[in-house]
Amino acid sequence: MSDGPVVGDGVLLQDIVVDARGRQAGYRIYDDGRLEQRPSGKPWVSGPTLIREQVERVRGAIREARIDQLEPRYEPTAAQRADAASMVLHLHTEIDGAVRNVAVVRPCKVPAVDGLIARVNEVLKEVW
């Protein structure tokens, strides 16, 4: 089993969804504010650069989500699996020198992950 999508050097947060065909879509935010987006099944493309205050808000969201206390992988129940679309969310964070990877097999929900993504999306709306 794969440990998830490849993560570049200096990535603060990477949020990737992998579908049943192995196509990846998502984004990366680097420590220095660079932002990359990956449309489904396509290569990474550079996006706008976040300013320092936005990067700090992303860091704060990661810390508040307490990703370090989550399990590395969440699987749906047998009943949920029957309706599953075979999508896996791979979340990677690196903050204060600690690397954390969490995989969430949909339709399983993890409130801390969903909350983190919502907070980061608020930051991204300011630049996209």
GIKAFEN-V225940 format. One record per residue. N is the residue number from 1. RES is the residue in one small letter. BURIAL is # if it has 9 or more other C-alpha atoms within 8 Angstrom, else .. D_FIRST is the distance of its C-alpha to the first C-alpha in Angstrom with 1 decimal. Layout:
((N	RES	BURIAL	D_FIRST) (N	RES	BURIAL	D_FIRST))
//
This chain:
((1	m	.	0.0) (2	s	.	3.8) (3	d	.	6.6) (4	g	.	8.7) (5	p	.	11.6) (6	v	.	13.8) (7	v	.	16.6) (8	g	.	20.1) (9	d	.	22.5) (10	g	.	24.8) (11	v	#	22.8) (12	l	#	24.1) (13	l	#	22.0) (14	q	#	19.4) (15	d	#	18.7) (16	i	#	16.5) (17	v	#	15.8) (18	v	#	13.4) (19	d	#	14.9) (20	a	.	14.0) (21	r	.	15.0) (22	g	.	12.7) (23	r	#	16.0) (24	q	#	16.1) (25	a	#	19.2) (26	g	#	20.5) (27	y	#	22.3) (28	r	#	22.6) (29	i	#	25.5) (30	y	#	26.4) (31	d	#	28.6) (32	d	.	31.5) (33	g	#	31.4) (34	r	#	30.0) (35	l	#	28.1) (36	e	#	25.8) (37	q	#	24.8) (38	r	#	22.3) (39	p	#	23.6) (40	s	.	21.2) (41	g	.	19.9) (42	k	.	22.5) (43	p	.	22.7) (44	w	.	23.3) (45	v	.	27.0) (46	s	.	29.2) (47	g	.	30.8) (48	p	.	33.6) (49	t	.	33.7) (50	l	#	33.8) (51	i	.	36.8) (52	r	.	36.6) (53	e	.	37.5) (54	q	#	34.6) (55	v	#	32.1) (56	e	.	33.6) (57	r	#	33.2) (58	v	#	29.4) (59	r	#	29.3) (60	g	.	31.3) (61	a	#	29.1) (62	i	#	26.0) (63	r	.	28.1) (64	e	.	29.5) (65	a	#	26.2) (66	r	#	25.4) (67	i	#	21.8) (68	d	.	21.9) (69	q	.	22.5) (70	l	.	19.5) (71	e	.	16.5) (72	p	.	13.2) (73	r	.	11.8) (74	y	#	14.1) (75	e	.	13.8) (76	p	#	16.8) (77	t	.	19.2) (78	a	.	19.6) (79	a	.	22.5) (80	q	#	20.8) (81	r	#	17.9) (82	a	.	20.7) (83	d	.	21.7) (84	a	#	18.3) (85	a	.	18.1) (86	s	.	14.3) (87	m	#	14.5) (88	v	#	12.5) (89	l	#	14.5) (90	h	#	13.2) (91	l	#	16.1) (92	h	#	16.8) (93	t	#	20.1) (94	e	#	22.1) (95	i	.	25.4) (96	d	.	27.9) (97	g	.	25.6) (98	a	.	22.9) (99	v	.	19.4) (100	r	#	17.5) (101	n	#	14.3) (102	v	#	14.0) (103	a	#	11.8) (104	v	#	14.0) (105	v	#	13.1) (106	r	#	16.5) (107	p	#	19.1) (108	c	#	18.5) (109	k	.	20.9) (110	v	.	21.0) (111	p	.	24.6) (112	a	#	24.2) (113	v	#	21.6) (114	d	#	23.8) (115	g	#	26.8) (116	l	#	25.5) (117	i	.	24.6) (118	a	.	28.1) (119	r	#	29.9) (120	v	#	28.2) (121	n	.	29.0) (122	e	.	32.6) (123	v	#	32.7) (124	l	.	31.2) (125	k	.	33.8) (126	e	.	36.4) (127	v	.	35.2) (128	w	.	33.9))
//
